[in-house]
Amino acid sequence: MLTRRKFIRSFGITIVALTGAKYFWQVFRYRDKHSVIEDAISLKLPYLDLEQAEIRRFAQDFISEYGDEYQKSFEQIRFQVFPFGRISRATDDFKDHVAQVFIQSSNLWTVPFDDSKKVKYIALYDPYIAGCNNIFAEFI
């Protein structure tokens, strides 16, 4: 016979099991930094026509340039449990930053608003090397 106490206990065990399974799946999925970068770009830019090889090249360059600087963000994404709160906002900001750097590093701005072209990764964007090519700069 199913009593209220058994129902609450089974519901609690189910919630704990699902949360634990999600946590361990996320830890398993984000074993390396490359998968974090690839997933962030795929999540934030699903409407662009991207090739996985281009995303992998960008991930390698991004990690070689900024890997140590963003080590805390990589760990927060890997060990994040809940999709809300302060850590979730920090990881969303990091994913937005990765997507922005990818867009600035691609050929999207050479022919703007041309949806027929495939977006390709050119080189890692550095505003100090090519400041005049900054698309967000305002020239007076």
Beta strands, then each sheet from edge to edge (+ up, - down):
end
